[in-house]
Amino acid sequence: MDSLFSLAAWEKVWTFRSTFLLGLFNTGRMALFALMLSLILGILFGLMATSGNKILAVISRVYVELIQNTPLILQLCFLYYALAFSGNSIGIIPTGIIALGIYHGAYMAEVVRAGIGAIPKGQFEAAESQGFNYIGKMYFIILPQSIKIILPPLVNQVVNLIKNTSSLYIIGGADLISLTYSFVTGATTGGAYAPAYLVSGLLFFIVCYPLSTLASMWENSLKKREQKTVDSGKPMMKGMVAK
């Protein structure tokens, strides 16, 4: 902890600030592409889970349970070393993007499934009565209504995804945590442990806190809107009962 109050240690961190900015850039880049992959997988498997087809629902369930009940680091190592030993290594960052995308895709699938499941059955029946097939029903009727339910937990998953980029440290990645570790153990930069990890944590906080706050505000707004809808319906119900 002595380095926390060492002016020389803080000067060293400032001098090599480009290392931390590079790590933050790599973390953001990985998170962005992993998010795109996880959204694709989440929507696909979420739709499979709610399709009414038992085979598709079972496939979706197996994917979700298998991924959610095994550690991300285990999945990351398995993918990285499986590709490396097969002679098909694609690099640390692409491997991290795929592993993060597959892992969070399972959670996105549950978010999508829950969002679709929250839509009243009457909406499904109304869409079917209008002649929509499954894809049309989802695209035009169900998904637009479920977005407001899906978005708050989806934003929380984005925050978790950004934090989970730190798992690439285990395979020597180029993310923020990995470059921070390389910095504090480097021959010419080593020693400034406390300032380096404090700066690294602060950068994560600056990115993640606004997103988590947005998710909480969004969720509270949704709850208030639903409560207003319920409250506005009470006088009408009382009038009907009185008649």
NORGI-V550182 format. One record per helix or strand of 2 or more residues. SS is the DSSP state (helix for helix, strand for strand). FROM is the first residue (numbers start at 1). TO is the last residue. Records with the same first field share a line. If there is no record, write none. Layout:
BEGIN
SS->FROM-TO / FROM-TO
END
This chain:
BEGIN
helix->2-5 / 7-15 / 17-49 / 54-68 / 72-85 / 92-117 / 121-129 / 134-171 / 176-185 / 193-242
END
